[in-house]
């Protein structure tokens, strides 16, 4: 880890959402459909460890809770009790710290709100009952905020932001649960300021397009990356 003097090789890693490709670092998407924090905790050492291609991440986002908050009686496979959800998040933060990703480089993201009407239609189409409630998702979002405070990480409270001022958030979700293109844009608009603070000091790996030499672009594009 290079601390306050990051190198060109430092990387920015997301566990669930990849908003933008940067000219300062590699953006690596690590999304796992349907996973909860119990499973994520198990596989995290396979994704980020000392000495592999993810050396020196600039930022790591942890975006779980929508599956953990599934109702136990209706969806026991994905459901994770609230207390275990808290423990799993803390365990992941502690693991990252053990492989030299300090707390200030970690961003927790709460689950988004659930549009019960839309998601119930999806459940019925799949032959099951409504297996999530927005009020329950809110409980997981609240403890995610507490974990961030306890662990000293940044946090993005997506659940609250999408419902601010009683806004109709249904357009942010494609089916009541998963983010729509508009929802992804909303997430990006609020996540980016947190990311920008962590990558602003990095040197450019590739130059801004206006700085590329027109006659001989190789001179700009095949240099040492420090522009």
C-alpha positions in Angstrom: 0.0 0.0 0.0 1.3 3.4 -0.9 -0.6 5.5 1.5 -0.8 9.2 0.6 1.4 8.7 -2.5 -0.6 6.3 -4.8 1.1 4.9 -7.8 -0.1 4.4 -11.4 -0.8 0.7 -10.5 -3.4 1.5 -7.8 -6.8 0.3 -8.6 -10.4 1.0 -7.8 -12.6 -2.0 -7.1 -16.4 -2.3 -6.8 -18.1 -5.4 -5.3 -21.4 -4.7 -7.0 -21.6 -1.7 -9.2 -19.3 -0.2 -11.8 -20.4 3.4 -12.7 -17.5 4.7 -14.9 -14.2 3.9 -16.5 -11.5 6.2 -15.4 -8.3 7.4 -17.0 -6.6 7.3 -13.6 -7.1 3.7 -12.6 -8.7 0.5 -13.6 -12.4 0.0 -12.7 -13.2 -3.6 -11.9 -16.8 -4.8 -11.5 -17.4 -7.6 -9.2 -21.2 -8.2 -9.2 -22.7 -11.4 -7.9 -26.4 -11.9 -8.8 -28.5 -12.9 -5.9 -25.7 -13.1 -3.4 -26.0 -12.0 0.2 -23.3 -11.0 2.7 -22.8 -14.5 4.0 -21.6 -15.7 0.6 -19.8 -12.5 -0.2 -17.7 -12.7 3.0 -16.6 -16.2 2.0 -15.5 -15.3 -1.5 -13.9 -11.9 -0.7 -10.4 -13.3 -0.1 -10.6 -14.8 -3.6 -11.2 -11.3 -5.1 -8.9 -9.1 -3.1 -5.7 -10.3 -1.5 -2.1 -9.2 -1.1 0.1 -9.8 -4.1 -2.6 -10.3 -6.8 -3.7 -8.2 -9.7 -5.8 -6.0 -7.3 -2.8 -4.6 -5.5 -3.4 -1.3 -3.8 -7.1 -0.6 -4.4 -7.9 3.1 -4.2 -11.5 2.4 -3.2 -13.7 -0.6 -2.6 -17.5 -0.4 -2.4 -19.6 -2.9 -0.6 -23.2 -2.9 -1.8 -25.3 -5.6 -0.2 -28.6 -5.8 1.7 -31.3 -6.2 -0.8 -31.0 -10.0 -0.7 -30.1 -10.2 3.0 -33.3 -8.5 3.8 -35.5 -11.0 2.0 -38.2 -12.4 4.4 -37.1 -15.6 6.1 -40.4 -17.4 5.7 -40.7 -16.6 2.0 -37.1 -16.7 0.9 -34.9 -18.5 3.5 -32.0 -19.2 1.1 -31.2 -15.5 0.6 -32.4 -14.2 4.0 -29.7 -13.2 6.5 -30.7 -12.2 10.0 -30.1 -8.6 10.8 -27.4 -9.3 13.4 -25.5 -11.5 11.0 -25.7 -8.9 8.3 -24.0 -6.4 10.6 -21.3 -9.0 11.5 -20.7 -9.9 7.9 -20.3 -6.2 6.8 -17.9 -5.6 9.7 -16.0 -8.8 8.8 -15.5 -7.7 5.2 -14.3 -4.3 6.3 -11.8 -6.0 8.8 -10.6 -8.4 6.1 -9.9 -5.5 3.7 -8.0 -3.8 6.5 -5.9 -6.9 6.9 -4.9 -6.8 3.3 -3.9 -3.1 3.5 -7.2 -1.5 2.3 -7.8 0.9 5.2 -11.2 2.0 6.3 -11.0 5.4 4.6 -10.9 3.6 1.2 -14.0 1.6 1.8 -17.5 2.8 0.9 -20.6 1.0 2.1 -23.8 1.4 0.1 -27.1 0.7 1.7 -29.7 -1.3 -0.3 -32.1 0.8 -2.3 -35.8 1.0 -1.3 -38.2 -1.7 -2.5 -41.3 -0.9 -4.6 -43.5 -3.5 -3.1 -46.3 -3.3 -5.7 -43.9 -3.8 -8.7 -41.9 -6.6 -6.9 -45.1 -8.4 -5.9 -46.0 -8.7 -9.5 -42.6 -10.2 -10.2 -43.0 -12.7 -7.3 -46.5 -13.8 -8.5 -45.1 -14.3 -12.0 -42.4 -16.6 -10.4 -45.1 -18.5 -8.5 -44.3 -17.1 -5.1 -45.6 -14.6 -2.6 -44.1 -11.1 -1.9 -40.8 -12.0 -0.3 -39.5 -8.5 0.7 -40.9 -5.4 2.5 -39.6 -1.9 2.1 -39.8 -1.4 5.9 -37.6 -4.4 6.5 -35.1 -3.2 3.8 -35.0 0.1 5.8 -33.9 -1.8 8.9 -30.9 -3.2 7.0 -30.1 0.2 5.5 -30.1 1.7 9.0 -27.7 -0.9 10.5 -25.5 -0.5 7.4 -25.2 3.2 8.4 -24.3 2.2 11.9 -21.6 -0.2 10.6 -20.0 2.6 8.6 -20.0 4.8 11.7 -18.5 2.0 13.8 -15.9 1.0 11.3 -15.0 4.5 10.1 -15.9 4.0 6.5 -17.7 6.2 4.0 -21.4 5.3 3.4 -23.9 6.1 0.7 -27.5 5.9 2.1 -29.3 5.0 -1.1 -32.4 3.9 0.7 -33.0 7.3 2.2 -31.8 9.4 -0.8 -34.2 7.7 -3.2 -37.2 8.4 -0.9 -36.2 11.9 0.0 -39.2 14.3 0.3 -41.5 11.3 -0.4 -40.3 11.1 -3.9 -41.8 8.4 -6.2 -38.8 6.2 -6.5 -40.4 3.5 -8.7 -38.7 4.7 -11.8 -35.3 4.0 -10.2 -36.1 0.3 -10.2 -36.7 -1.9 -13.2 -38.9 -4.4 -11.4 -39.4 -3.0 -7.9 -36.1 -4.5 -6.7 -33.3 -4.1 -9.2 -32.0 -0.7 -10.3 -33.2 0.6 -13.7 -30.9 2.7 -15.9 -32.3 5.8 -14.2 -31.5 4.2 -10.8 -28.0 3.4 -11.9 -27.5 7.0 -12.9 -28.9 8.2 -9.5 -26.5 5.9 -7.7 -23.6 7.1 -9.8 -24.4 10.8 -9.2 -24.2 10.3 -5.5 -21.4 7.8 -5.5 -19.0 9.7 -7.7 -18.3 12.5 -5.2 -17.1 9.9 -2.7 -15.0 8.2 -5.3 -13.6 11.5 -6.7 -12.1 12.4 -3.3 -10.2 9.1 -3.3 -8.9 9.3 -6.9 -8.3 13.0 -7.3 -4.6 12.8 -6.3 -3.8 10.0 -8.8 -1.8 10.8 -11.9 -3.5 10.2 -15.2 -2.7 6.9 -16.9 -3.9 8.3 -20.2 -4.1 12.0 -21.2 -7.2 14.0 -21.7 -8.3 13.9 -25.3 -7.5 17.5 -26.0 -3.9 16.8 -24.9 -3.3 14.0 -27.4 -0.8 15.1 -30.1 -2.8 15.2 -33.3 0.1 14.5 -35.7 1.8 11.8 -33.7 -0.7 10.4 -31.1 1.8 7.7 -30.1 3.9 10.4 -28.4 1.0 11.1 -26.0 -0.5 7.6 -25.7 2.6 5.5 -25.3 4.3 7.7 -22.7 4.9 7.0 -19.0 1.3 7.8 -18.1 2.2 10.8 -15.9 0.2 13.6 -17.6 
